[in-house]
Amino acid sequence: MIVLVLSGVLVLVIGGCVCVVWAARGGPRWVRAVATATLMAGKLARGSGRTTNRSSGSSSDD
């Protein structure tokens, strides 16, 4: 069952990447909409992996 879900996610990711490339070359309106959604999902995924705790960094003056 998990393999089926992961396969579906992989198909969606590959389809989104294809739409981004196609939209860059001037595809139809629905392709540009899917490409925009794919790029926004990528930004959300990158942003969710970052920590917002900036006080944990140490700066030493050696």
C-alpha positions, -999 to +999 in steps of 0.1 A: +000+000+000+028+024+009+045+017-024+013+026-043+011+060-024+048+068-030+044+059-066+015+083-069+035+111-053+064+104-076+041+106-107+027+139-094+062+153-088+074+143-123+042+157-138+047+190-120+083+193-132+072+186-168+046+213-165+072+238-152+094+232-182+065+233-206+052+265-191+086+281-195+083+273-232+049+289-235+024+262-228-014+265-224-030+282-195-037+250-174+000+241-177+010+275-163-014+270-135+000+236-126+035+250-129+027+278-105+012+254-080+043+232-083+066+261-077+046+272-047+046+237-032+084+236-037+088+269-018+066+256+010+086+224+012+119+243+014+105+267+040+091+240+062+125+223+065+142+254+080+143+262+117+135+296+129+156+295+160+183+320+153+196+322+189+213+288+188+241+300+165+274+308+181+297+335+170+332+334+183+359+360+177+391+340+176 
